Amino acid sequence: MTTDEMGARIDAFLLQRFEPAWTDPTADQAAQCRTRVEDAARELVRGISAREAHLRDLAPEISESLALSNSETADWNLSVLRALRQIKTETERLADDFAADAGMHGANYPDLGAAWGITRQGARKRWPHAVSALNPDAYRGRDPINFEAFGGEARVSFHPNDGGWWWIATGANGRNAEAPEDITYDTSEEASAAAGAFLAANTTKDGATA
């Protein structure tokens, strides 16, 4: 395989979109994750716990005999709680980084919301600049849709910055309308249904709605 062929294969793989992007963790995987988080917290506690610092100042034999009783003290458990708060802070920072990377490579706000377990609107509020409209991958598989119905016509298009679909339509009676500025739809089907409802309500020629 030539260098150019290898490069083409890598490019094709990077452009491939796996749907769904993940599977939910199993109970065993979640338990393993929880254990690793606890291990990370205990490791951090070794550096921040006043009790453990005091034990290190004692004779090694006393330190080792008392270390097993740490979990039975309030201050040691409080230091673990503080360590877990730091882990949460770092998790939030990592989430911001990976959300930005996902948006840069074509993910939209429904994608980000689904991954983080929040709504599209919530994802847009949390990461307002994550989705890049300049990235061509943001439009991949989301070509505009034009259709006619009830004597009128509509166009449904994807707006990466808003993380959803939007519509504009002209009814048979000549009336024009579009989705409100503060509304986008998670799927093209939802936007098309809204546009279709407008067309169905504007079929008469005298300017009145049906």
Disulfide bonds with the S-S distance in Angstrom:
none
